[in-house]
Amino acid sequence: MNKPHIDELLEKTPSAYTLVVATAKRTRELVEGKQPLIDPKERKPLAIAIEEINRGLITAHRKLEADE
């Protein structure tokens, strides 16, 4: 896996904060047993989550206070 550049990942999310939260949540899901959306090739959960976001398989959006 080529590590995606941070700029590539930021293009897929509204903010750096949203990117970090989405990556952390997806990593936690993988650690807890959810199936990866890509072939993991014995990669660590964080690397899988980053690659899923980079490929557009996981999308992230900010929840506005008005949405609550």
mmCIF file of the N, C-alpha and C atoms, coordinates in Angstrom:
data_MODEL
# 
_entry.id   MODEL 
# 
loop_
_atom_site.group_PDB 
_atom_site.id 
_atom_site.type_symbol 
_atom_site.label_atom_id 
_atom_site.label_alt_id 
_atom_site.label_comp_id 
_atom_site.label_asym_id 
_atom_site.label_entity_id 
_atom_site.label_seq_id 
_atom_site.pdbx_PDB_ins_code 
_atom_site.Cartn_x 
_atom_site.Cartn_y 
_atom_site.Cartn_z 
_atom_site.occupancy 
_atom_site.B_iso_or_equiv 
_atom_site.pdbx_formal_charge 
_atom_site.auth_seq_id 
_atom_site.auth_comp_id 
_atom_site.auth_asym_id 
_atom_site.auth_atom_id 
_atom_site.pdbx_PDB_model_num 
ATOM 1   N N  . MET A 1 1  ? 0.842   -1.178 0.000  1.00 0.00 ? 1  MET A N  1 
ATOM 2   C CA . MET A 1 1  ? 0.000   0.000  0.000  1.00 0.00 ? 1  MET A CA 1 
ATOM 3   C C  . MET A 1 1  ? 0.886   1.239  0.000  1.00 0.00 ? 1  MET A C  1 
ATOM 4   N N  . ASN A 1 2  ? 0.627   2.133  -0.915 1.00 0.00 ? 2  ASN A N  1 
ATOM 5   C CA . ASN A 1 2  ? 1.268   3.438  -0.863 1.00 0.00 ? 2  ASN A CA 1 
ATOM 6   C C  . ASN A 1 2  ? 0.480   4.280  0.112  1.00 0.00 ? 2  ASN A C  1 
ATOM 7   N N  . LYS A 1 3  ? 1.185   4.870  1.053  1.00 0.00 ? 3  LYS A N  1 
ATOM 8   C CA . LYS A 1 3  ? 0.495   5.696  2.032  1.00 0.00 ? 3  LYS A CA 1 
ATOM 9   C C  . LYS A 1 3  ? -0.034  6.940  1.338  1.00 0.00 ? 3  LYS A C  1 
ATOM 10  N N  . PRO A 1 4  ? -1.331  7.222  1.477  1.00 0.00 ? 4  PRO A N  1 
ATOM 11  C CA . PRO A 1 4  ? -1.853  8.435  0.844  1.00 0.00 ? 4  PRO A CA 1 
ATOM 12  C C  . PRO A 1 4  ? -1.323  9.677  1.559  1.00 0.00 ? 4  PRO A C  1 
ATOM 13  N N  . HIS A 1 5  ? -1.101  10.703 0.798  1.00 0.00 ? 5  HIS A N  1 
ATOM 14  C CA . HIS A 1 5  ? -0.656  11.974 1.358  1.00 0.00 ? 5  HIS A CA 1 
ATOM 15  C C  . HIS A 1 5  ? -1.832  12.598 2.108  1.00 0.00 ? 5  HIS A C  1 
ATOM 16  N N  . ILE A 1 6  ? -1.541  13.323 3.168  1.00 0.00 ? 6  ILE A N  1 
ATOM 17  C CA . ILE A 1 6  ? -2.587  13.924 3.992  1.00 0.00 ? 6  ILE A CA 1 
ATOM 18  C C  . ILE A 1 6  ? -3.499  14.818 3.159  1.00 0.00 ? 6  ILE A C  1 
ATOM 19  N N  . ASP A 1 7  ? -2.959  15.494 2.157  1.00 0.00 ? 7  ASP A N  1 
ATOM 20  C CA . ASP A 1 7  ? -3.784  16.363 1.314  1.00 0.00 ? 7  ASP A CA 1 
ATOM 21  C C  . ASP A 1 7  ? -4.840  15.568 0.557  1.00 0.00 ? 7  ASP A C  1 
ATOM 22  N N  . GLU A 1 8  ? -4.493  14.355 0.125  1.00 0.00 ? 8  GLU A N  1 
ATOM 23  C CA . GLU A 1 8  ? -5.462  13.497 -0.556 1.00 0.00 ? 8  GLU A CA 1 
ATOM 24  C C  . GLU A 1 8  ? -6.611  13.145 0.381  1.00 0.00 ? 8  GLU A C  1 
ATOM 25  N N  . LEU A 1 9  ? -6.281  12.827 1.617  1.00 0.00 ? 9  LEU A N  1 
ATOM 26  C CA . LEU A 1 9  ? -7.306  12.458 2.591  1.00 0.00 ? 9  LEU A CA 1 
ATOM 27  C C  . LEU A 1 9  ? -8.176  13.651 2.957  1.00 0.00 ? 9  LEU A C  1 
ATOM 28  N N  . LEU A 1 10 ? -7.568  14.821 3.081  1.00 0.00 ? 10 LEU A N  1 
ATOM 29  C CA . LEU A 1 10 ? -8.334  16.014 3.443  1.00 0.00 ? 10 LEU A CA 1 
ATOM 30  C C  . LEU A 1 10 ? -9.315  16.419 2.349  1.00 0.00 ? 10 LEU A C  1 
ATOM 31  N N  . GLU A 1 11 ? -9.046  16.050 1.108  1.00 0.00 ? 11 GLU A N  1 
ATOM 32  C CA . GLU A 1 11 ? -9.980  16.326 0.012  1.00 0.00 ? 11 GLU A CA 1 
ATOM 33  C C  . GLU A 1 11 ? -11.265 15.518 0.169  1.00 0.00 ? 11 GLU A C  1 
ATOM 34  N N  . LYS A 1 12 ? -11.218 14.449 0.924  1.00 0.00 ? 12 LYS A N  1 
ATOM 35  C CA . LYS A 1 12 ? -12.357 13.552 1.070  1.00 0.00 ? 12 LYS A CA 1 
ATOM 36  C C  . LYS A 1 12 ? -13.196 13.839 2.311  1.00 0.00 ? 12 LYS A C  1 
ATOM 37  N N  . THR A 1 13 ? -12.766 14.791 3.125  1.00 0.00 ? 13 THR A N  1 
ATOM 38  C CA . THR A 1 13 ? -13.492 15.140 4.346  1.00 0.00 ? 13 THR A CA 1 
ATOM 39  C C  . THR A 1 13 ? -13.584 16.654 4.466  1.00 0.00 ? 13 THR A C  1 
ATOM 40  N N  . PRO A 1 14 ? -14.580 17.140 5.210  1.00 0.00 ? 14 PRO A N  1 
ATOM 41  C CA . PRO A 1 14 ? -14.742 18.585 5.335  1.00 0.00 ? 14 PRO A CA 1 
ATOM 42  C C  . PRO A 1 14 ? -13.666 19.278 6.173  1.00 0.00 ? 14 PRO A C  1 
ATOM 43  N N  . SER A 1 15 ? -12.978 18.545 7.037  1.00 0.00 ? 15 SER A N  1 
ATOM 44  C CA . SER A 1 15 ? -11.954 19.170 7.882  1.00 0.00 ? 15 SER A CA 1 
ATOM 45  C C  . SER A 1 15 ? -10.987 18.111 8.400  1.00 0.00 ? 15 SER A C  1 
ATOM 46  N N  . ALA A 1 16 ? -9.869  18.573 8.918  1.00 0.00 ? 16 ALA A N  1 
ATOM 47  C CA . ALA A 1 16 ? -8.892  17.656 9.505  1.00 0.00 ? 16 ALA A CA 1 
ATOM 48  C C  . ALA A 1 16 ? -9.488  16.955 10.719 1.00 0.00 ? 16 ALA A C  1 
ATOM 49  N N  . TYR A 1 17 ? -10.256 17.683 11.505 1.00 0.00 ? 17 TYR A N  1 
ATOM 50  C CA . TYR A 1 17 ? -10.900 17.101 12.688 1.00 0.00 ? 17 TYR A CA 1 
ATOM 51  C C  . TYR A 1 17 ? -11.823 15.955 12.277 1.00 0.00 ? 17 TYR A C  1 
ATOM 52  N N  . THR A 1 18 ? -12.634 16.182 11.258 1.00 0.00 ? 18 THR A N  1 
ATOM 53  C CA . THR A 1 18 ? -13.546 15.141 10.782 1.00 0.00 ? 18 THR A CA 1 
ATOM 54  C C  . THR A 1 18 ? -12.772 13.932 10.286 1.00 0.00 ? 18 THR A C  1 
ATOM 55  N N  . LEU A 1 19 ? -11.670 14.162 9.611  1.00 0.00 ? 19 LEU A N  1 
ATOM 56  C CA . LEU A 1 19 ? -10.826 13.066 9.131  1.00 0.00 ? 19 LEU A CA 1 
ATOM 57  C C  . LEU A 1 19 ? -10.301 12.234 10.292 1.00 0.00 ? 19 LEU A C  1 
ATOM 58  N N  . VAL A 1 20 ? -9.811  12.886 11.322 1.00 0.00 ? 20 VAL A N  1 
ATOM 59  C CA . VAL A 1 20 ? -9.261  12.178 12.481 1.00 0.00 ? 20 VAL A CA 1 
ATOM 60  C C  . VAL A 1 20 ? -10.349 11.377 13.183 1.00 0.00 ? 20 VAL A C  1 
ATOM 61  N N  . VAL A 1 21 ? -11.511 11.987 13.391 1.00 0.00 ? 21 VAL A N  1 
ATOM 62  C CA . VAL A 1 21 ? -12.603 11.295 14.085 1.00 0.00 ? 21 VAL A CA 1 
ATOM 63  C C  . VAL A 1 21 ? -13.086 10.100 13.262 1.00 0.00 ? 21 VAL A C  1 
ATOM 64  N N  . ALA A 1 22 ? -13.266 10.291 11.966 1.00 0.00 ? 22 ALA A N  1 
ATOM 65  C CA . ALA A 1 22 ? -13.733 9.199  11.107 1.00 0.00 ? 22 ALA A CA 1 
ATOM 66  C C  . ALA A 1 22 ? -12.725 8.050  11.075 1.00 0.00 ? 22 ALA A C  1 
ATOM 67  N N  . THR A 1 23 ? -11.457 8.384  10.991 1.00 0.00 ? 23 THR A N  1 
ATOM 68  C CA . THR A 1 23 ? -10.414 7.356  10.981 1.00 0.00 ? 23 THR A CA 1 
ATOM 69  C C  . THR A 1 23 ? -10.392 6.592  12.297 1.00 0.00 ? 23 THR A C  1 
ATOM 70  N N  . ALA A 1 24 ? -10.503 7.307  13.402 1.00 0.00 ? 24 ALA A N  1 
ATOM 71  C CA . ALA A 1 24 ? -10.499 6.655  14.719 1.00 0.00 ? 24 ALA A CA 1 
ATOM 72  C C  . ALA A 1 24 ? -11.713 5.748  14.889 1.00 0.00 ? 24 ALA A C  1 
ATOM 73  N N  . LYS A 1 25 ? -12.881 6.220  14.471 1.00 0.00 ? 25 LYS A N  1 
ATOM 74  C CA . LYS A 1 25 ? -14.096 5.403  14.601 1.00 0.00 ? 25 LYS A CA 1 
ATOM 75  C C  . LYS A 1 25 ? -14.002 4.137  13.753 1.00 0.00 ? 25 LYS A C  1 
ATOM 76  N N  . ARG A 1 26 ? -13.535 4.285  12.516 1.00 0.00 ? 26 ARG A N  1 
ATOM 77  C CA . ARG A 1 26 ? -13.429 3.116  11.643 1.00 0.00 ? 26 ARG A CA 1 
ATOM 78  C C  . ARG A 1 26 ? -12.375 2.140  12.165 1.00 0.00 ? 26 ARG A C  1 
ATOM 79  N N  . THR A 1 27 ? -11.275 2.658  12.671 1.00 0.00 ? 27 THR A N  1 
ATOM 80  C CA . THR A 1 27 ? -10.242 1.799  13.249 1.00 0.00 ? 27 THR A CA 1 
ATOM 81  C C  . THR A 1 27 ? -10.810 1.013  14.416 1.00 0.00 ? 27 THR A C  1 
ATOM 82  N N  . ARG A 1 28 ? -11.571 1.669  15.274 1.00 0.00 ? 28 ARG A N  1 
ATOM 83  C CA . ARG A 1 28 ? -12.187 0.994  16.418 1.00 0.00 ? 28 ARG A CA 1 
ATOM 84  C C  . ARG A 1 28 ? -13.139 -0.106 15.942 1.00 0.00 ? 28 ARG A C  1 
ATOM 85  N N  . GLU A 1 29 ? -13.929 0.172  14.902 1.00 0.00 ? 29 GLU A N  1 
ATOM 86  C CA . GLU A 1 29 ? -14.829 -0.850 14.363 1.00 0.00 ? 29 GLU A CA 1 
ATOM 87  C C  . GLU A 1 29 ? -14.043 -2.074 13.894 1.00 0.00 ? 29 GLU A C  1 
ATOM 88  N N  . LEU A 1 30 ? -12.943 -1.838 13.209 1.00 0.00 ? 30 LEU A N  1 
ATOM 89  C CA . LEU A 1 30 ? -12.125 -2.951 12.714 1.00 0.00 ? 30 LEU A CA 1 
ATOM 90  C C  . LEU A 1 30 ? -11.527 -3.756 13.861 1.00 0.00 ? 30 LEU A C  1 
ATOM 91  N N  . VAL A 1 31 ? -11.048 -3.070 14.882 1.00 0.00 ? 31 VAL A N  1 
ATOM 92  C CA . VAL A 1 31 ? -10.473 -3.753 16.046 1.00 0.00 ? 31 VAL A CA 1 
ATOM 93  C C  . VAL A 1 31 ? -11.536 -4.602 16.738 1.00 0.00 ? 31 VAL A C  1 
ATOM 94  N N  . GLU A 1 32 ? -12.779 -4.105 16.749 1.00 0.00 ? 32 GLU A N  1 
ATOM 95  C CA . GLU A 1 32 ? -13.869 -4.823 17.414 1.00 0.00 ? 32 GLU A CA 1 
ATOM 96  C C  . GLU A 1 32 ? -14.452 -5.942 16.557 1.00 0.00 ? 32 GLU A C  1 
ATOM 97  N N  . GLY A 1 33 ? -13.925 -6.136 15.338 1.00 0.00 ? 33 GLY A N  1 
ATOM 98  C CA . GLY A 1 33 ? -14.331 -7.296 14.559 1.00 0.00 ? 33 GLY A CA 1 
ATOM 99  C C  . GLY A 1 33 ? -15.086 -7.036 13.275 1.00 0.00 ? 33 GLY A C  1 
ATOM 100 N N  . LYS A 1 34 ? -15.386 -5.794 12.942 1.00 0.00 ? 34 LYS A N  1 
ATOM 101 C CA . LYS A 1 34 ? -16.061 -5.525 11.672 1.00 0.00 ? 34 LYS A CA 1 
ATOM 102 C C  . LYS A 1 34 ? -15.133 -5.898 10.524 1.00 0.00 ? 34 LYS A C  1 
ATOM 103 N N  . GLN A 1 35 ? -15.724 -6.332 9.434  1.00 0.00 ? 35 GLN A N  1 
ATOM 104 C CA . GLN A 1 35 ? -14.947 -6.765 8.278  1.00 0.00 ? 35 GLN A CA 1 
ATOM 105 C C  . GLN A 1 35 ? -14.424 -5.566 7.490  1.00 0.00 ? 35 GLN A C  1 
ATOM 106 N N  . PRO A 1 36 ? -13.179 -5.623 7.061  1.00 0.00 ? 36 PRO A N  1 
ATOM 107 C CA . PRO A 1 36 ? -12.640 -4.542 6.230  1.00 0.00 ? 36 PRO A CA 1 
ATOM 108 C C  . PRO A 1 36 ? -13.301 -4.540 4.853  1.00 0.00 ? 36 PRO A C  1 
ATOM 109 N N  . LEU A 1 37 ? -13.360 -3.372 4.233  1.00 0.00 ? 37 LEU A N  1 
ATOM 110 C CA . LEU A 1 37 ? -13.951 -3.227 2.908  1.00 0.00 ? 37 LEU A CA 1 
ATOM 111 C C  . LEU A 1 37 ? -12.922 -3.427 1.805  1.00 0.00 ? 37 LEU A C  1 
ATOM 112 N N  . ILE A 1 38 ? -11.675 -3.651 2.198  1.00 0.00 ? 38 ILE A N  1 
ATOM 113 C CA . ILE A 1 38 ? -10.593 -3.918 1.248  1.00 0.00 ? 38 ILE A CA 1 
ATOM 114 C C  . ILE A 1 38 ? -9.888  -5.193 1.684  1.00 0.00 ? 38 ILE A C  1 
ATOM 115 N N  . ASP A 1 39 ? -9.040  -5.712 0.813  1.00 0.00 ? 39 ASP A N  1 
ATOM 116 C CA . ASP A 1 39 ? -8.221  -6.867 1.179  1.00 0.00 ? 39 ASP A CA 1 
ATOM 117 C C  . ASP A 1 39 ? -7.151  -6.383 2.155  1.00 0.00 ? 39 ASP A C  1 
ATOM 118 N N  . PRO A 1 40 ? -7.202  -6.826 3.415  1.00 0.00 ? 40 PRO A N  1 
ATOM 119 C CA . PRO A 1 40 ? -6.301  -6.266 4.422  1.00 0.00 ? 40 PRO A CA 1 
ATOM 120 C C  . PRO A 1 40 ? -4.830  -6.619 4.252  1.00 0.00 ? 40 PRO A C  1 
ATOM 121 N N  . LYS A 1 41 ? -4.492  -7.715 3.617  1.00 0.00 ? 41 LYS A N  1 
ATOM 122 C CA . LYS A 1 41 ? -3.091  -8.123 3.423  1.00 0.00 ? 41 LYS A CA 1 
ATOM 123 C C  . LYS A 1 41 ? -2.277  -7.992 4.711  1.00 0.00 ? 41 LYS A C  1 
ATOM 124 N N  . GLU A 1 42 ? -2.859  -8.429 5.802  1.00 0.00 ? 42 GLU A N  1 
ATOM 125 C CA . GLU A 1 42 ? -2.196  -8.428 7.109  1.00 0.00 ? 42 GLU A CA 1 
ATOM 126 C C  . GLU A 1 42 ? -1.773  -7.033 7.568  1.00 0.00 ? 42 GLU A C  1 
ATOM 127 N N  . ARG A 1 43 ? -2.515  -6.019 7.175  1.00 0.00 ? 43 ARG A N  1 
ATOM 128 C CA . ARG A 1 43 ? -2.216  -4.648 7.610  1.00 0.00 ? 43 ARG A CA 1 
ATOM 129 C C  . ARG A 1 43 ? -2.854  -4.367 8.954  1.00 0.00 ? 43 ARG A C  1 
ATOM 130 N N  . LYS A 1 44 ? -2.377  -3.345 9.590  1.00 0.00 ? 44 LYS A N  1 
ATOM 131 C CA . LYS A 1 44 ? -2.934  -2.926 10.869 1.00 0.00 ? 44 LYS A CA 1 
ATOM 132 C C  . LYS A 1 44 ? -4.261  -2.206 10.630 1.00 0.00 ? 44 LYS A C  1 
ATOM 133 N N  . PRO A 1 45 ? -5.168  -2.241 11.620 1.00 0.00 ? 45 PRO A N  1 
ATOM 134 C CA . PRO A 1 45 ? -6.484  -1.612 11.460 1.00 0.00 ? 45 PRO A CA 1 
ATOM 135 C C  . PRO A 1 45 ? -6.424  -0.136 11.062 1.00 0.00 ? 45 PRO A C  1 
ATOM 136 N N  . LEU A 1 46 ? -5.482  0.621  11.590 1.00 0.00 ? 46 LEU A N  1 
ATOM 137 C CA . LEU A 1 46 ? -5.378  2.036  11.235 1.00 0.00 ? 46 LEU A CA 1 
ATOM 138 C C  . LEU A 1 46 ? -5.056  2.204  9.753  1.00 0.00 ? 46 LEU A C  1 
ATOM 139 N N  . ALA A 1 47 ? -4.136  1.414  9.238  1.00 0.00 ? 47 ALA A N  1 
ATOM 140 C CA . ALA A 1 47 ? -3.773  1.499  7.821  1.00 0.00 ? 47 ALA A CA 1 
ATOM 141 C C  . ALA A 1 47 ? -4.952  1.114  6.934  1.00 0.00 ? 47 ALA A C  1 
ATOM 142 N N  . ILE A 1 48 ? -5.729  0.130  7.367  1.00 0.00 ? 48 ILE A N  1 
ATOM 143 C CA . ILE A 1 48 ? -6.914  -0.284 6.610  1.00 0.00 ? 48 ILE A CA 1 
ATOM 144 C C  . ILE A 1 48 ? -7.926  0.853  6.582  1.00 0.00 ? 48 ILE A C  1 
ATOM 145 N N  . ALA A 1 49 ? -8.183  1.466  7.733  1.00 0.00 ? 49 ALA A N  1 
ATOM 146 C CA . ALA A 1 49 ? -9.149  2.568  7.817  1.00 0.00 ? 49 ALA A CA 1 
ATOM 147 C C  . ALA A 1 49 ? -8.730  3.729  6.920  1.00 0.00 ? 49 ALA A C  1 
ATOM 148 N N  . ILE A 1 50 ? -7.456  4.075  6.940  1.00 0.00 ? 50 ILE A N  1 
ATOM 149 C CA . ILE A 1 50 ? -6.963  5.173  6.101  1.00 0.00 ? 50 ILE A CA 1 
ATOM 150 C C  . ILE A 1 50 ? -7.148  4.847  4.624  1.00 0.00 ? 50 ILE A C  1 
ATOM 151 N N  . GLU A 1 51 ? -6.837  3.624  4.238  1.00 0.00 ? 51 GLU A N  1 
ATOM 152 C CA . GLU A 1 51 ? -6.981  3.230  2.838  1.00 0.00 ? 51 GLU A CA 1 
ATOM 153 C C  . GLU A 1 51 ? -8.453  3.218  2.419  1.00 0.00 ? 51 GLU A C  1 
ATOM 154 N N  . GLU A 1 52 ? -9.343  2.771  3.293  1.00 0.00 ? 52 GLU A N  1 
ATOM 155 C CA . GLU A 1 52 ? -10.776 2.786  2.980  1.00 0.00 ? 52 GLU A CA 1 
ATOM 156 C C  . GLU A 1 52 ? -11.264 4.215  2.753  1.00 0.00 ? 52 GLU A C  1 
ATOM 157 N N  . ILE A 1 53 ? -10.830 5.138  3.581  1.00 0.00 ? 53 ILE A N  1 
ATOM 158 C CA . ILE A 1 53 ? -11.210 6.543  3.407  1.00 0.00 ? 53 ILE A CA 1 
ATOM 159 C C  . ILE A 1 53 ? -10.620 7.086  2.115  1.00 0.00 ? 53 ILE A C  1 
ATOM 160 N N  . ASN A 1 54 ? -9.376  6.772  1.843  1.00 0.00 ? 54 ASN A N  1 
ATOM 161 C CA . ASN A 1 54 ? -8.719  7.252  0.627  1.00 0.00 ? 54 ASN A CA 1 
ATOM 162 C C  . ASN A 1 54 ? -9.421  6.746  -0.626 1.00 0.00 ? 54 ASN A C  1 
ATOM 163 N N  . ARG A 1 55 ? -9.901  5.538  -0.604 1.00 0.00 ? 55 ARG A N  1 
ATOM 164 C CA . ARG A 1 55 ? -10.593 4.966  -1.769 1.00 0.00 ? 55 ARG A CA 1 
ATOM 165 C C  . ARG A 1 55 ? -12.045 5.427  -1.868 1.00 0.00 ? 55 ARG A C  1 
ATOM 166 N N  . GLY A 1 56 ? -12.527 6.144  -0.867 1.00 0.00 ? 56 GLY A N  1 
ATOM 167 C CA . GLY A 1 56 ? -13.908 6.625  -0.887 1.00 0.00 ? 56 GLY A CA 1 
ATOM 168 C C  . GLY A 1 56 ? -14.919 5.596  -0.420 1.00 0.00 ? 56 GLY A C  1 
ATOM 169 N N  . LEU A 1 57 ? -14.446 4.519  0.198  1.00 0.00 ? 57 LEU A N  1 
ATOM 170 C CA . LEU A 1 57 ? -15.347 3.479  0.689  1.00 0.00 ? 57 LEU A CA 1 
ATOM 171 C C  . LEU A 1 57 ? -15.999 3.878  2.007  1.00 0.00 ? 57 LEU A C  1 
ATOM 172 N N  . ILE A 1 58 ? -15.359 4.761  2.729  1.00 0.00 ? 58 ILE A N  1 
ATOM 173 C CA . ILE A 1 58 ? -15.881 5.312  3.979  1.00 0.00 ? 58 ILE A CA 1 
ATOM 174 C C  . ILE A 1 58 ? -15.990 6.814  3.766  1.00 0.00 ? 58 ILE A C  1 
ATOM 175 N N  . THR A 1 59 ? -17.159 7.363  4.038  1.00 0.00 ? 59 THR A N  1 
ATOM 176 C CA . THR A 1 59 ? -17.324 8.806  3.914  1.00 0.00 ? 59 THR A CA 1 
ATOM 177 C C  . THR A 1 59 ? -17.538 9.405  5.293  1.00 0.00 ? 59 THR A C  1 
ATOM 178 N N  . ALA A 1 60 ? -17.148 10.641 5.431  1.00 0.00 ? 60 ALA A N  1 
ATOM 179 C CA . ALA A 1 60 ? -17.274 11.327 6.716  1.00 0.00 ? 60 ALA A CA 1 
ATOM 180 C C  . ALA A 1 60 ? -17.915 12.683 6.487  1.00 0.00 ? 60 ALA A C  1 
ATOM 181 N N  . HIS A 1 61 ? -18.767 13.053 7.407  1.00 0.00 ? 61 HIS A N  1 
ATOM 182 C CA . HIS A 1 61 ? -19.368 14.379 7.354  1.00 0.00 ? 61 HIS A CA 1 
ATOM 183 C C  . HIS A 1 61 ? -19.532 14.901 8.769  1.00 0.00 ? 61 HIS A C  1 
ATOM 184 N N  . ARG A 1 62 ? -19.587 16.196 8.899  1.00 0.00 ? 62 ARG A N  1 
ATOM 185 C CA . ARG A 1 62 ? -19.746 16.811 10.216 1.00 0.00 ? 62 ARG A CA 1 
ATOM 186 C C  . ARG A 1 62 ? -21.212 16.853 10.570 1.00 0.00 ? 62 ARG A C  1 
ATOM 187 N N  . LYS A 1 63 ? -21.507 16.542 11.808 1.00 0.00 ? 63 LYS A N  1 
ATOM 188 C CA . LYS A 1 63 ? -22.868 16.645 12.303 1.00 0.00 ? 63 LYS A CA 1 
ATOM 189 C C  . LYS A 1 63 ? -23.009 18.024 12.939 1.00 0.00 ? 63 LYS A C  1 
ATOM 190 N N  . LEU A 1 64 ? -23.898 18.815 12.405 1.00 0.00 ? 64 LEU A N  1 
ATOM 191 C CA . LEU A 1 64 ? -24.108 20.154 12.928 1.00 0.00 ? 64 LEU A CA 1 
ATOM 192 C C  . LEU A 1 64 ? -24.985 20.093 14.163 1.00 0.00 ? 64 LEU A C  1 
ATOM 193 N N  . GLU A 1 65 ? -24.835 21.042 15.054 1.00 0.00 ? 65 GLU A N  1 
ATOM 194 C CA . GLU A 1 65 ? -25.634 21.071 16.279 1.00 0.00 ? 65 GLU A CA 1 
ATOM 195 C C  . GLU A 1 65 ? -27.120 21.097 15.959 1.00 0.00 ? 65 GLU A C  1 
ATOM 196 N N  . ALA A 1 66 ? -27.512 21.756 14.891 1.00 0.00 ? 66 ALA A N  1 
ATOM 197 C CA . ALA A 1 66 ? -28.918 21.819 14.505 1.00 0.00 ? 66 ALA A CA 1 
ATOM 198 C C  . ALA A 1 66 ? -29.455 20.453 14.101 1.00 0.00 ? 66 ALA A C  1 
ATOM 199 N N  . ASP A 1 67 ? -28.570 19.539 13.706 1.00 0.00 ? 67 ASP A N  1 
ATOM 200 C CA . ASP A 1 67 ? -28.974 18.191 13.305 1.00 0.00 ? 67 ASP A CA 1 
ATOM 201 C C  . ASP A 1 67 ? -29.308 17.306 14.490 1.00 0.00 ? 67 ASP A C  1 
ATOM 202 N N  . GLU A 1 68 ? -28.909 17.693 15.673 1.00 0.00 ? 68 GLU A N  1 
ATOM 203 C CA . GLU A 1 68 ? -29.077 16.827 16.844 1.00 0.00 ? 68 GLU A CA 1 
ATOM 204 C C  . GLU A 1 68 ? -30.497 16.791 17.316 1.00 0.00 ? 68 GLU A C  1 
# 
